[in-house]
């Protein structure tokens, strides 16, 4: 499995989580596009925090007070995938429930209703769906200490809404000192609580590090780097017995995405490129998408070691914002061998060899299939229709079935 480990050792905020995910290697353009549908195009800037290189997110948005329904309306209009939109809605509902618990009612968001908070959450959810980890592990969250000035006045840290969100999550926290100030915001707490809810709480202490990323907070603190750290682990070699670079024929991963704005020519080109780049198979399945729009489900069968690279090709060619990964699928793979049959030229009588794929279940021959490219080349050369060439070849394979039957006692 690929496990996303979030280490909020100096707190968590929406922009810090987003910066860490982007620094892991998530494609910037789809995330920037999703956020730009909420605010002006955000800046993704490399910065230093006490000597640690990290990514900072700047949205340049102003304050705003909005109701939950207003925020949800903005989220639903954002230019991202359906899974990301649903995640963002759940995050804002977590915040709304916490606000109502604290104040007895919840009429308007204050800090978290601003455009920058909405954009950060949309960006985080888009990045998370692009990364598509199999599991998420959240280390203890540093919440800080002291007091913080908020819309309703001065509050102790962690702020009441943050505390309520954390109280309804399975997240562990680490309290700080009065000099820390607020380290974990309500937005950061709600995002981490959503991440935590998406996978079972299974500690993963062993695995190969695939990537690390750092997301920068706004302040450059004195005593420790104001960053959130993200780590992507591959635990297959430890937990399932499958090496991370396994080429075992019986183990594959399935990549899927839905598209409704891509031409047939682009889909055909993409499938051909994916096969050329190492996909075991790829196809496009017609489907009906939201609002009755016709679309296609693009499905790719991949070796585990190729899935991340092939997902990148799918994103580049199809412009999709989310790719689902169904990991470590065990498939039946028949024993196979290549056998040869000969076809006589109808004019000259000369023999042309053709390889055929023979498949076995145990010792039983159950399939003999002509190789397409060889049949196509012969059809073009002789002007015999391809369907007839294939039939001629496969008729010759009956000899193999007869041979197998004679072996049966």
Secondary structure, 3 states (H helix, E strand, C coil): CEEEEEECCCCECHHHHHHHHHHHCCCHHHHHHHHHCCCCCCEEEEEEECCEEEEEEECCCCCCCECHHHHHHHHHHCCCCHHHHHHHHHHHHHHHHHHHHHHCCCCCECHHHCHHHHHHHHHHHHHHHHHCCCEEEECCEEEEECEEEECCEEEECCCHHHHHHHHCCCCCEEECCCCCEECECHHHHHHHHHHHHCCCCCCCCCCEEEEEEEEECCCCCCCCCCEEEEEEEECHHHHCCCCCCCCCCCEEEEEEEEECCCCHHHHHHHHHHHHHCCCCEEEEEEEECHHHCEEEEEEEEECHHHHHHHHHHHHHHHCCCCCEEEEEEECCCCEEEEEEEEEECCCCCCEEEEEEEEEEECCEEEEEEECHHHHHHHHHHHCCCHHHHHHHHHHHCHHHHHHHHHHCC
